[in-house]
Amino acid sequence: MFDNLTERLGQTLRDLRGRGRLTEENIKDTLREVRRALLEADVALTVARDFIQRVQDRAIGQEVMQSLSPGQALVKIVHDELVAMMGAQNDDLDLSARPPAVILLAGLQGSGKTTSVAKLARWLQERRGKSVMVASADVYRPAAIHQLETLAHEVGAKFYPSDASQAPVKIAMGALEQARKQFLDVVIVDTAGRLHIDEAMMAEIRALHAATLPVETLFVVDSMTGQDAANAAKAFHDALPLTGVILTKTDGDARGGAALSIRAITGKPIKFLGVGEKTAALEPFHPERVASRILGMGDVLTLIEEAEQKVDRKKAEELARKMAKGQRFDLDDFREQLRQMQNMGGMGKLMEMLPGVSALPQQLKSQVDDRQVRRLEAIINSMTPQERRFPDVINGSRKRRIALGSGTQIQEINRLLKQFGQMQKMMKKVTRKGGVKNMMRGLKGRMPPGMPF
């Protein structure tokens, strides 16, 4: 998400470097480009206009801080205002009620609501240690009930059975009663979607809200609908008190207008982002981190959290012990690192979180493709155990056999072995005394600005 906006803003703000002072004259063109970039990202016109006015009021005439260029000073102002526009901090779920706490999810048809129920159940279980039951009150689409049952089994949540002959309120109350008997912490209720917001829909969900008294009422909306997502959330909130928004399909939205507009239009926070189709693809929405991503500063905190959650700690410790004993880093280890990277969302997502990546040439960024990572794994899988342990034995005839077995070209085998050799050298440095510091010191000057080495 925000790919286009990040590229446009990055280039625009870099144009201010070398100025001695921020004045109305030398930021006029910059702010015009920022405004155009926001509108192209499908940010609501009123939101973009107010944002530009706030940036201008703060920026004009501001003395540049010592050691900072005007471009950096303006970037800080833009960053601060982006954070303010999306909300000062992450708004956490309020689960302080006597259990079972009820979370009610609502949204238009096709927004990813049922999948979001499963994602949220998984997140609550894995990140909060909560016991969760899910229930479907969508009696108009029997497939939705079956879909939720399948997803509940996948994420390990309790499922309350329902069918199309039951009243939605009866389903929700039945789930709540069953959760009480089983001493569960949270009940998540999925509701019926509509092609548009209508009175029948609102009357039904108001009845569900009144009966279950949810601690959280979350509106699920497709980010790819742009500012229409913000308008739909506002119309829904006008009829029913929302506590927050789940923005889905953000992995397919290169614009990001919905994320930038919703808080300003509705006054309600985005609490989660759906970042993929898998049930693990749900992230808490942190405005400051998102603002940093937009401006090409990366998101190291989220990267660390993802690593803590998704990297196999046991395998990482095994590799560390192996390297500490002086054993060689081999292609089996290299393959495991590729798999761990895929578990964290793939190369594209990881690069999005690294500072300075937005400044790389587009040609270089376009080469980052998770399909290439999978091809590398296929090549390694086509090798014998001996070849993976001792890559030096791989000669011309072995390369031809490996290429045939993996459906690749010999040039790709050569490229893999070269990449592996570079990583092997790096791993040797890490295992020496002070290896990590020495390696980082050696990289200094080649890393993007802002990296703490």
Summary of the structure (lengths in Angstrom):
residues: 453
radius of gyration: 25.4
end to end distance: 28.2
largest distance: 72.5
contacts: 1474
relative contact order: 0.10
helix: 59%
strand: 9%
